[in-house]
Amino acid sequence: MSKLLLFQGDSITDASRNRQNPDNLGGGYVFLAAASHQCHTPDLGLRILNRGISGNRTRDLLQRWDADCIDLKPDYLSLFIGINNTWRRYDANDPTPDKVFEQELRSLLDRTFAETDVTPEHTVLLEPFLLDVPKGAKTYWFEDLTPKQKIVARAAADFGTRHIPLQRIFDEACARAPAGFWAPDGVHPSPAGHQLIANAWLDTFASVL
């Protein structure tokens, strides 16, 4: 039986996937990474699913983790979550305290490692990132986001998962093209931004295999 790689997260992972088709991967980094991976390693026969849902926070993942993770019995997990935990503080006055974010993130990982065949070594955590687009409009968001980025990095180190530092990757990319080129609203990647994530993911996942 082929092994299953599960992508989980929010709108960046969702990428307008067709939820009526459970095998649809959307049009973002998941699709790009899956296409490249399967093209170059067809012998592995890895099955890939995308269960990202736009607008999700860590609390939303916890609510659907049985149906959209545990019951799917994945062998590999890629988890990209956190920007909406920051965003809702500023657009809906609904913050996620750092302590709650950390508890929820660790609960997701605890359940996954206890109830599926996924191991920490077969898990990729992607750091939530933010670009200041339009310039000067989102700088203050980092007051909330930076501690959460550190929480993701700390969880990766404590559990022993792979970690992708997307903030650094996007910041470095902004030396080559303006921030809006990579993420027109500072959060949702352009096609080039999705490719940037896919490239980093592929480099990281190569070490998983």
C-alpha positions as CSV (number, residue, x, y, z in Angstrom):
1,M,0.0,0.0,0.0
2,S,1.3,3.5,-0.9
3,K,2.2,5.9,1.9
4,L,0.2,9.1,2.5
5,L,1.5,12.6,2.7
6,L,-1.0,15.0,4.3
7,F,-0.7,18.8,3.9
8,Q,-2.6,20.8,6.5
9,G,-3.1,24.5,7.1
10,D,-5.1,27.6,6.1
11,S,-5.8,29.5,2.9
12,I,-2.1,29.4,1.8
13,T,-2.3,25.6,1.8
14,D,-5.9,25.5,0.6
15,A,-5.2,27.6,-2.4
16,S,-8.7,27.4,-3.7
17,R,-8.8,23.6,-3.9
18,N,-12.0,21.9,-5.1
19,R,-13.3,20.4,-1.9
20,Q,-15.8,18.3,-3.8
21,N,-12.9,16.4,-5.1
22,P,-10.9,14.9,-2.1
23,D,-7.9,14.4,-4.3
24,N,-7.7,18.0,-5.6
25,L,-4.5,19.8,-4.4
26,G,-5.5,23.4,-5.1
27,G,-3.4,25.8,-7.1
28,G,-0.6,26.7,-4.7
29,Y,2.6,25.4,-3.2
30,V,1.0,22.0,-2.5
31,F,0.3,21.4,-6.1
32,L,3.7,22.7,-7.2
33,A,5.5,20.6,-4.6
34,A,3.5,17.5,-5.3
35,A,3.9,17.7,-9.0
36,S,7.7,18.0,-8.7
37,H,8.0,15.4,-6.1
38,Q,5.9,12.8,-8.0
39,C,7.6,13.6,-11.3
40,H,11.1,13.0,-9.8
41,T,10.2,10.1,-7.5
42,P,7.4,8.1,-9.2
43,D,8.9,4.9,-7.8
44,L,7.9,5.9,-4.3
45,G,4.2,6.0,-5.2
46,L,3.4,8.5,-2.5
47,R,-0.2,9.5,-2.3
48,I,-0.7,13.2,-1.5
49,L,-3.8,14.9,0.1
50,N,-4.5,18.6,0.8
51,R,-6.8,19.4,3.7
52,G,-6.0,23.1,4.2
53,I,-9.0,25.3,4.8
54,S,-9.1,29.0,4.3
55,G,-9.4,31.1,7.4
56,N,-8.3,28.3,9.8
57,R,-6.4,28.8,13.0
58,T,-4.9,26.3,15.3
59,R,-8.3,26.0,17.2
60,D,-10.0,25.1,13.9
61,L,-7.5,22.4,13.1
62,L,-8.1,20.9,16.6
63,Q,-11.8,20.7,15.9
64,R,-11.4,18.8,12.7
65,W,-8.2,16.8,13.4
66,D,-10.0,13.5,13.7
67,A,-11.7,13.6,10.3
68,D,-9.0,15.5,8.5
69,C,-5.9,13.9,10.0
70,I,-6.2,11.0,12.4
71,D,-8.8,9.1,10.3
72,L,-6.8,9.5,7.1
73,K,-3.9,7.6,8.7
74,P,-1.1,9.7,7.2
75,D,2.5,8.6,7.2
76,Y,3.9,12.1,6.6
77,L,2.5,15.5,7.7
78,S,3.2,19.0,6.5
79,L,1.7,21.6,8.8
80,F,1.5,25.3,7.9
81,I,-0.6,27.3,10.4
82,G,-0.5,30.5,12.4
83,I,-1.0,33.7,10.3
84,N,-4.7,33.8,11.0
85,N,-4.1,33.5,14.7
86,T,-2.4,36.9,14.2
87,W,-4.7,38.3,11.6
88,R,-7.9,37.8,13.6
89,R,-6.4,40.0,16.4
90,Y,-6.3,42.9,14.0
91,D,-9.4,42.5,11.9
92,A,-11.8,40.9,14.3
93,N,-10.4,41.8,17.8
94,D,-10.1,38.1,18.4
95,P,-6.5,37.4,19.5
96,T,-4.9,34.1,20.2
97,P,-2.6,34.5,23.2
98,D,0.8,33.0,22.6
99,K,0.3,30.4,25.4
100,V,-2.9,29.2,23.8
101,F,-1.3,29.1,20.4
102,E,1.5,27.0,21.7
103,Q,-0.8,24.6,23.6
104,E,-3.0,24.1,20.5
105,L,0.0,23.6,18.2
106,R,1.6,21.1,20.5
107,S,-1.8,19.3,21.0
108,L,-2.0,18.8,17.2
109,L,1.5,17.3,17.2
110,D,0.9,15.2,20.3
111,R,-2.2,13.7,18.8
112,T,-0.7,13.0,15.5
113,F,2.3,11.2,16.9
114,A,0.2,9.2,19.3
115,E,-2.6,8.2,17.0
116,T,-1.0,7.9,13.5
117,D,2.1,6.4,12.0
118,V,3.5,9.9,11.5
119,T,6.8,10.4,13.4
120,P,8.5,13.7,14.2
121,E,11.2,12.9,11.6
122,H,8.4,12.6,9.0
123,T,6.8,16.0,9.9
124,V,7.5,19.4,8.3
125,L,6.5,22.6,10.2
126,L,6.3,25.7,8.1
127,E,6.8,29.0,9.8
128,P,4.0,31.6,9.3
129,F,5.3,34.6,7.5
130,L,4.2,38.2,6.8
131,L,5.4,40.9,4.4
132,D,4.7,44.6,4.9
133,V,2.3,45.2,1.9
134,P,1.3,47.9,1.3
135,K,4.4,49.4,2.9
136,G,3.8,50.5,6.5
137,A,0.4,48.8,6.7
138,K,1.4,45.6,8.6
139,T,4.6,46.3,10.4
140,Y,2.8,46.3,13.8
141,W,1.5,42.8,13.1
142,F,4.9,41.4,14.0
143,E,4.3,42.3,17.6
144,D,1.9,39.3,17.6
145,L,3.4,37.2,14.8
146,T,7.1,37.1,15.9
147,P,6.4,35.3,19.2
148,K,4.3,32.7,17.3
149,Q,7.1,32.2,14.8
150,K,9.4,31.4,17.7
151,I,6.8,29.0,19.1
152,V,6.7,27.1,15.9
153,A,10.5,27.0,15.8
154,R,10.6,25.8,19.4
155,A,8.0,23.1,18.8
156,A,10.0,21.8,15.8
157,A,13.2,21.7,18.0
158,D,11.4,20.1,21.0
159,F,9.6,17.4,19.0
160,G,12.4,16.9,16.5
161,T,10.4,17.8,13.3
162,R,11.7,19.5,10.2
163,H,11.3,23.3,10.2
164,I,11.1,25.8,7.3
165,P,11.9,29.4,8.2
166,L,9.7,31.1,5.7
167,Q,10.1,34.6,7.1
168,R,13.8,34.5,6.4
169,I,13.2,33.0,3.0
170,F,10.7,35.6,1.9
171,D,12.7,38.4,3.4
172,E,15.7,37.3,1.3
173,A,13.5,37.1,-1.7
174,C,12.5,40.7,-1.2
175,A,16.0,41.7,-2.0
176,R,15.4,40.4,-5.5
177,A,11.9,41.8,-6.1
178,P,9.5,44.0,-4.1
179,A,7.4,42.4,-1.3
180,G,4.2,42.7,-3.3
181,F,5.7,40.6,-6.1
182,W,5.9,37.6,-3.7
183,A,2.7,38.3,-1.7
184,P,0.3,41.0,-3.1
185,D,-1.5,41.5,0.3
186,G,1.5,40.5,2.5
187,V,0.0,37.2,3.4
188,H,-1.2,35.3,0.4
189,P,1.6,34.3,-2.0
190,S,1.6,35.2,-5.7
191,P,2.4,32.3,-8.1
192,A,6.1,33.2,-7.6
193,G,5.6,33.2,-3.8
194,H,4.0,29.8,-3.9
195,Q,6.9,28.5,-6.0
196,L,9.3,29.9,-3.3
197,I,7.5,27.9,-0.7
198,A,7.4,24.8,-2.8
199,N,11.1,25.0,-3.5
200,A,11.9,25.3,0.2
201,W,9.5,22.5,1.0
202,L,11.0,20.1,-1.6
203,D,14.5,20.8,-0.3
204,T,13.3,20.0,3.3
205,F,11.3,16.9,2.4
206,A,14.2,15.4,0.5
207,S,15.9,15.0,3.9
208,V,12.8,13.4,5.3
209,L,13.0,10.7,2.7
